[in-house]
């Protein structure tokens, strides 16, 4: 876990920034950029671990759908990426 500490600290910072700006009418494209940063960090960790993140996301969405959680998942996620 210690090898991930710098990445996890950056990820925490990015998520914190999203929390602060989400819903702000003046945020413009900032939320999209910060979400992209989070995705980049997650893909980096997945790559280090040898995980195909895209495949795992699709499997998780399918599992959530099977567990009838789709009520809380936006419809865009249900169709995949």
TIRO-2110 file (N, C-alpha, C; in Angstrom, 1 decimal):
// TIRO-2110
0.8, -1.2, 0.0, N, 1, A
0.0, 0.0, 0.0, CA, 1, A
0.9, 1.3, 0.0, C, 1, A
2.0, 1.2, 0.6, N, 2, A
2.9, 2.4, 0.7, CA, 2, A
3.3, 2.9, -0.6, C, 2, A
3.4, 2.0, -1.6, N, 3, A
3.9, 2.4, -3.0, CA, 3, A
2.8, 3.2, -3.6, C, 3, A
1.5, 3.1, -3.1, N, 4, A
0.4, 3.8, -3.7, CA, 4, A
0.1, 5.1, -3.0, C, 4, A
0.8, 5.3, -1.8, N, 5, A
0.5, 6.5, -1.0, CA, 5, A
0.5, 7.8, -1.8, C, 5, A
1.5, 8.1, -2.6, N, 6, A
1.4, 9.4, -3.4, CA, 6, A
0.3, 9.4, -4.3, C, 6, A
-0.1, 8.3, -5.0, N, 7, A
-1.2, 8.3, -5.9, CA, 7, A
-2.5, 8.5, -5.2, C, 7, A
-2.6, 7.8, -4.0, N, 8, A
-3.8, 7.9, -3.2, CA, 8, A
-4.0, 9.3, -2.7, C, 8, A
-2.9, 9.9, -2.3, N, 9, A
-3.0, 11.3, -1.8, CA, 9, A
-3.5, 12.3, -2.9, C, 9, A
-3.0, 12.1, -4.1, N, 10, A
-3.5, 12.9, -5.2, CA, 10, A
-4.9, 12.6, -5.6, C, 10, A
-5.3, 11.3, -5.5, N, 11, A
-6.7, 10.9, -5.8, CA, 11, A
-7.6, 11.6, -4.7, C, 11, A
-7.2, 11.5, -3.5, N, 12, A
-8.0, 12.2, -2.4, CA, 12, A
-8.2, 13.7, -2.7, C, 12, A
-7.1, 14.3, -3.1, N, 13, A
-7.2, 15.7, -3.4, CA, 13, A
-8.1, 16.0, -4.5, C, 13, A
-8.1, 15.2, -5.6, N, 14, A
-9.0, 15.4, -6.7, CA, 14, A
-10.4, 15.2, -6.3, C, 14, A
-10.7, 14.2, -5.6, N, 15, A
-12.1, 13.9, -5.1, CA, 15, A
-12.6, 15.0, -4.2, C, 15, A
-11.7, 15.5, -3.4, N, 16, A
-12.1, 16.6, -2.5, CA, 16, A
-12.4, 17.8, -3.3, C, 16, A
-11.7, 18.1, -4.3, N, 17, A
-12.0, 19.2, -5.2, CA, 17, A
-13.3, 19.1, -5.9, C, 17, A
-13.6, 17.9, -6.3, N, 18, A
-14.9, 17.6, -7.0, CA, 18, A
-16.0, 17.9, -6.0, C, 18, A
-15.9, 17.4, -4.8, N, 19, A
-16.9, 17.6, -3.8, CA, 19, A
-17.2, 19.1, -3.5, C, 19, A
-16.1, 19.9, -3.5, N, 20, A
-16.2, 21.3, -3.3, CA, 20, A
-16.9, 22.0, -4.4, C, 20, A
-16.7, 21.6, -5.7, N, 21, A
-17.2, 22.4, -6.8, CA, 21, A
-18.5, 21.8, -7.4, C, 21, A
-18.8, 20.6, -7.1, N, 22, A
-20.0, 20.0, -7.7, CA, 22, A
-21.2, 20.8, -7.3, C, 22, A
-22.1, 21.1, -8.3, N, 23, A
-23.3, 21.9, -8.0, CA, 23, A
-23.0, 23.4, -8.2, C, 23, A
-21.8, 23.8, -8.3, N, 24, A
-21.4, 25.2, -8.5, CA, 24, A
-21.7, 25.6, -10.0, C, 24, A
-22.6, 26.5, -10.2, N, 25, A
-23.0, 26.9, -11.5, CA, 25, A
-21.8, 27.5, -12.3, C, 25, A
-20.8, 28.0, -11.6, N, 26, A
-19.6, 28.6, -12.2, CA, 26, A
-18.5, 27.6, -12.5, C, 26, A
-18.7, 26.4, -12.1, N, 27, A
-17.7, 25.4, -12.3, CA, 27, A
-17.3, 25.0, -13.7, C, 27, A
-18.3, 25.2, -14.6, N, 28, A
-18.1, 25.0, -16.0, CA, 28, A
-17.5, 23.6, -16.3, C, 28, A
-16.4, 23.6, -17.0, N, 29, A
-15.8, 22.3, -17.4, CA, 29, A
-14.8, 21.8, -16.3, C, 29, A
-14.7, 22.5, -15.2, N, 30, A
-13.8, 22.1, -14.1, CA, 30, A
-14.2, 20.7, -13.6, C, 30, A
-15.5, 20.4, -13.4, N, 31, A
-15.9, 19.1, -12.9, CA, 31, A
-15.5, 18.0, -13.8, C, 31, A
-15.7, 18.2, -15.1, N, 32, A
-15.3, 17.2, -16.1, CA, 32, A
-13.8, 16.9, -16.1, C, 32, A
-13.0, 18.0, -16.0, N, 33, A
-11.6, 17.8, -15.9, CA, 33, A
-11.1, 17.1, -14.6, C, 33, A
-11.8, 17.4, -13.5, N, 34, A
-11.4, 16.7, -12.3, CA, 34, A
-11.8, 15.3, -12.3, C, 34, A
-13.0, 15.0, -12.9, N, 35, A
-13.4, 13.6, -13.0, CA, 35, A
-12.4, 12.8, -13.9, C, 35, A
-11.9, 13.5, -14.9, N, 36, A
-10.9, 12.9, -15.8, CA, 36, A
-9.7, 12.6, -15.0, C, 36, A
-9.3, 13.5, -14.2, N, 37, A
-8.1, 13.3, -13.4, CA, 37, A
-8.2, 12.1, -12.5, C, 37, A
-9.4, 11.9, -11.9, N, 38, A
-9.7, 10.8, -11.0, CA, 38, A
-9.6, 9.5, -11.8, C, 38, A
-10.2, 9.5, -13.0, N, 39, A
-10.2, 8.3, -13.9, CA, 39, A
-8.7, 8.0, -14.2, C, 39, A
-7.9, 9.0, -14.5, N, 40, A
-6.5, 8.7, -14.9, CA, 40, A
-5.8, 8.1, -13.7, C, 40, A
-6.0, 8.6, -12.5, N, 41, A
-5.3, 8.0, -11.3, CA, 41, A
-5.8, 6.5, -11.1, C, 41, A
-7.1, 6.3, -11.3, N, 42, A
-7.6, 4.9, -11.1, CA, 42, A
-7.1, 4.0, -12.2, C, 42, A
-7.0, 4.5, -13.4, N, 43, A
-6.4, 3.6, -14.5, CA, 43, A
-5.0, 3.4, -14.3, C, 43, A
-4.3, 4.3, -13.7, N, 44, A
-2.8, 4.1, -13.4, CA, 44, A
-2.7, 3.0, -12.3, C, 44, A
-3.5, 3.0, -11.3, N, 45, A
-3.4, 2.0, -10.2, CA, 45, A
-3.8, 0.7, -10.8, C, 45, A
-4.8, 0.6, -11.7, N, 46, A
-5.3, -0.6, -12.3, CA, 46, A
-4.1, -1.2, -13.2, C, 46, A
-3.5, -0.3, -13.9, N, 47, A
-2.4, -0.8, -14.8, CA, 47, A
-1.2, -1.4, -14.0, C, 47, A
-0.9, -0.7, -12.9, N, 48, A
0.2, -1.2, -12.0, CA, 48, A
-0.2, -2.6, -11.5, C, 48, A
-1.5, -2.8, -11.2, N, 49, A
-2.0, -4.1, -10.6, CA, 49, A
-2.3, -5.1, -11.7, C, 49, A
-2.2, -4.7, -13.0, N, 50, A
-2.5, -5.6, -14.1, CA, 50, A
-4.0, -5.9, -14.2, C, 50, A
-4.8, -4.9, -13.9, N, 51, A
-6.3, -5.0, -14.0, CA, 51, A
-6.8, -4.3, -15.2, C, 51, A
-7.7, -4.9, -15.9, N, 52, A
-8.3, -4.2, -17.1, CA, 52, A
-9.5, -3.5, -16.5, C, 52, A
-9.4, -2.3, -16.2, N, 53, A
-10.4, -1.5, -15.5, CA, 53, A
-11.7, -1.4, -16.2, C, 53, A
-11.6, -1.2, -17.6, N, 54, A
-12.8, -1.2, -18.4, CA, 54, A
-13.7, -2.4, -18.2, C, 54, A
-13.0, -3.6, -18.3, N, 55, A
-13.7, -4.9, -18.2, CA, 55, A
-14.3, -5.0, -16.8, C, 55, A
-13.5, -4.6, -15.8, N, 56, A
-14.0, -4.7, -14.4, CA, 56, A
-15.2, -3.8, -14.1, C, 56, A
-15.2, -2.6, -14.7, N, 57, A
-16.3, -1.7, -14.6, CA, 57, A
-17.6, -2.3, -15.2, C, 57, A
-17.5, -2.9, -16.4, N, 58, A
-18.6, -3.5, -17.0, CA, 58, A
-19.1, -4.7, -16.2, C, 58, A
-18.2, -5.5, -15.7, N, 59, A
-18.7, -6.6, -14.9, CA, 59, A
-19.4, -6.1, -13.6, C, 59, A
-18.9, -5.1, -13.0, N, 60, A
-19.5, -4.5, -11.8, CA, 60, A
-20.9, -3.9, -12.1, C, 60, A
-21.0, -3.2, -13.2, N, 61, A
-22.3, -2.7, -13.6, CA, 61, A
-23.3, -3.8, -13.8, C, 61, A
-22.9, -4.9, -14.5, N, 62, A
-23.8, -6.0, -14.7, CA, 62, A
-24.2, -6.7, -13.3, C, 62, A
-23.2, -6.8, -12.5, N, 63, A
-23.5, -7.4, -11.1, CA, 63, A
-24.5, -6.5, -10.4, C, 63, A
-24.2, -5.2, -10.4, N, 64, A
-25.2, -4.3, -9.7, CA, 64, A
-26.6, -4.4, -10.3, C, 64, A
-26.7, -4.5, -11.6, N, 65, A
-28.0, -4.6, -12.3, CA, 65, A
-28.6, -5.9, -11.8, C, 65, A
-27.9, -7.0, -11.7, N, 66, A
-28.4, -8.2, -11.2, CA, 66, A
-28.9, -8.1, -9.8, C, 66, A
-28.3, -7.3, -9.0, N, 67, A
-28.7, -7.1, -7.6, CA, 67, A
-29.7, -6.0, -7.5, C, 67, A
-30.3, -5.6, -8.6, N, 68, A
-31.4, -4.6, -8.6, CA, 68, A
-31.0, -3.3, -8.0, C, 68, A
-29.7, -2.9, -8.2, N, 69, A
-29.2, -1.6, -7.8, CA, 69, A
-29.4, -0.6, -8.8, C, 69, A
-29.9, -0.9, -10.0, N, 70, A
-29.9, 0.0, -11.1, CA, 70, A
-30.7, 1.2, -10.9, C, 70, A
-31.5, 1.2, -9.9, N, 71, A
-32.3, 2.4, -9.5, CA, 71, A
-31.4, 3.6, -9.2, C, 71, A
-30.2, 3.3, -8.6, N, 72, A
-29.3, 4.4, -8.2, CA, 72, A
-28.2, 4.6, -9.2, C, 72, A
-28.1, 3.8, -10.3, N, 73, A
-27.1, 4.0, -11.3, CA, 73, A
-27.6, 4.8, -12.5, C, 73, A
-27.0, 5.8, -12.9, N, 74, A
-27.5, 6.6, -14.0, CA, 74, A
-27.6, 5.7, -15.3, C, 74, A
-28.6, 5.9, -16.1, N, 75, A
-28.8, 5.0, -17.3, CA, 75, A
-27.6, 5.0, -18.2, C, 75, A
-26.8, 6.0, -18.3, N, 76, A
-25.6, 6.0, -19.2, CA, 76, A
-24.7, 4.8, -18.8, C, 76, A
-24.6, 4.6, -17.5, N, 77, A
-23.7, 3.5, -17.0, CA, 77, A
-24.2, 2.2, -17.3, C, 77, A
-25.5, 2.0, -17.4, N, 78, A
-26.1, 0.7, -17.7, CA, 78, A
-25.8, 0.2, -19.1, C, 78, A
-25.5, 1.1, -20.0, N, 79, A
-25.2, 0.7, -21.4, CA, 79, A
-23.7, 0.5, -21.6, C, 79, A
-22.9, 0.7, -20.6, N, 80, A
-21.5, 0.6, -20.8, CA, 80, A
-20.8, 1.9, -21.3, C, 80, A
-19.6, 1.8, -21.6, N, 81, A
-18.8, 3.0, -22.0, CA, 81, A
-18.5, 2.9, -23.5, C, 81, A
END
